[in-house]
């Protein structure tokens, strides 16, 4: 059996760059255009933090699931969002919480 190491949290995480329920605006962040164009320029609400590789990403570098009214939800990198509070310090390697294992 293969265990999926992903960690999806719908509660606030100390050290994360956003809080659940925070309003953010989706902006272009790279020349490759990795953001779905339907979401660009829209404002949405943070609904979850996704850690595909919790050992490397937790707590400061999650993918951020944002819900945009009328469009649905998608995942974004921190650099693709405006309006994020200045909460993060240095990105650091940390163990996921014991309850997540």
Buried (B, 14 or more C-beta within 10 A) or exposed (E): EEEEEEBBBEEEBEBBBBBBEBEBBBBBBEEEEEBEEEBEEBBBBBBBBBBBEBEEBBBBBBBBBBEBEEBEEBBBBBEBBEEBEEEBEEBEEBEBBEEEE
